[in-house]
Amino acid sequence: MDSINSLFSLSGKRALVTGASSGLGVECAIALALAGAGVVLVARRADRVITLAGELARTYRVKVVGIGADVTVDSDLDRIFDEGCAALGGEIDILVNNAGVSPTGRAENLSRESWEHALAVNLTAPMMLSQRFARRLVAAKSPGRIINMGSIYSTVASGVYRLSAYVATKAALANLTRQLAVEWAPYGILVNAIAPGWIPTEATEGGIAKPANRQRMENFTPLGRLGRPEEVRGAVIYLASPASSYVTGAVLAVDGGYTAW
Ligand SMILES: NC(=O)c1ccc[n+]([C@@H]2O[C@H](COP(=O)([O-])OP(=O)(O)OC[C@H]3O[C@@H](n4cnc5c(N)ncnc54)[C@H](OP(=O)(O)O)[C@@H]3O)[C@@H](O)[C@H]2O)c1
């Protein structure tokens, strides 16, 4: 590697991002396209991912396709790989498990339905997608990258919100990241996670809008502010690119230092 471009370029690679209809998923998609990868955008709101696909393809001159799908539905998981690979013209090399939900409410009142839905989207779907991805790459004898979207709540509990299902799934996702990294290292599949702090998106804007909450989040963050959505882009490019070729099983905090103390 003799240039900054060869260290971080994703030219010729193909990526799939779940939850690409809003928030951090959009940022992951922009990052991957910016670095030269073709991208499959997945979310239930098909109109959004199809529109974003057109915008990214025009801006970055890479192949991008939007596919409406629910990551909790097995038949959708098969379909997104088949349709995504067909649209991009080859096997997916980079899987970003970003789709997530964060039901709030006191632990003693959380419904079984909310708990199980959080498990299905935040933990079971990344596992099922990662399985499909790994099987395809092992059969093709190709290396690959998986990037899971963890959280500060992969490591610590939430004092601001009642988030029992969320923190449980994000902590489990972090250790699943490590386990898959160990099991799939022999196949050249590197598995890492990004753990963002509080960043304004559709999921968080309601809570952040309350001044007392925002103040508390900022006070707990050494950098003294919330993150900006685009601040996850660098971590995505790093973990997808040749720059991180000796990194697997890592959970990379992008949290302004929130989990440093
Ligand atoms: N924002 C933060 O402060 C923060 C911090 C740490 C971690 N995170 C994590 O970052 C990820 C993205 O969150 P965000 O903040 O960007 O929230 P967001 O804007 O609400 O995005 C959530 C995404 O997940 C998708 N999604 C939800 N259920 C789905 C399903 N069943 N099938 C397919 N897609 C589904 C949504 O798309 P559709 O509704 O169109 O399906 C949407 O694109 C999550 O994993 C979240 O836990 C966020």
The ligand as a Gaussian input file, in Angstrom:
#p B3LYP/6-31G(d) Opt

LIG

0 1
 N      -28.563000       7.835000      17.071000
 C      -27.861000       7.442000      18.103000
 O      -27.625000       8.191000      19.059000
 C      -27.319000       6.030000      18.138000
 C      -26.338000       5.743000      19.078000
 C      -25.817000       4.458000      19.128000
 C      -26.257000       3.496000      18.254000
 N      -27.226000       3.789000      17.355000
 C      -27.662000       2.715000      16.456000
 O      -27.596000       3.148000      15.127000
 C      -28.508000       2.398000      14.343000
 C      -29.349000       3.352000      13.531000
 O      -30.115000       4.140000      14.404000
 P      -30.494000       5.660000      14.104000
 O      -30.164000       6.430000      15.310000
 O      -29.942000       6.059000      12.786000
 O      -32.080000       5.565000      14.072000
 P      -33.153000       5.703000      12.915000
 O      -32.927000       6.951000      12.141000
 O      -34.463000       5.470000      13.571000
 O      -32.806000       4.485000      11.955000
 C      -33.207000       3.168000      12.219000
 C      -33.166000       2.427000      10.906000
 O      -33.488000       1.046000      11.148000
 C      -34.423000       0.644000      10.162000
 N      -35.236000      -0.464000      10.660000
 C      -35.902000      -0.553000      11.840000
 N      -36.595000      -1.708000      11.900000
 C      -36.342000      -2.367000      10.731000
 C      -36.768000      -3.595000      10.194000
 N      -37.587000      -4.422000      10.861000
 N      -36.317000      -3.948000       8.959000
 C      -35.505000      -3.140000       8.272000
 N      -35.053000      -1.964000       8.733000
 C      -35.482000      -1.587000       9.942000
 C      -35.239000       1.902000       9.877000
 O      -35.799000       1.824000       8.567000
 P      -37.360000       1.571000       8.223000
 O      -38.166000       2.175000       9.329000
 O      -37.525000       2.275000       6.905000
 O      -37.480000       0.089000       8.102000
 C      -34.156000       2.962000       9.902000
 O      -33.539000       3.066000       8.645000
 C      -29.316000       1.557000      15.320000
 O      -28.794000       0.249000      15.378000
 C      -29.089000       2.283000      16.637000
 O      -29.242000       1.432000      17.736000
 C      -27.755000       5.035000      17.271000

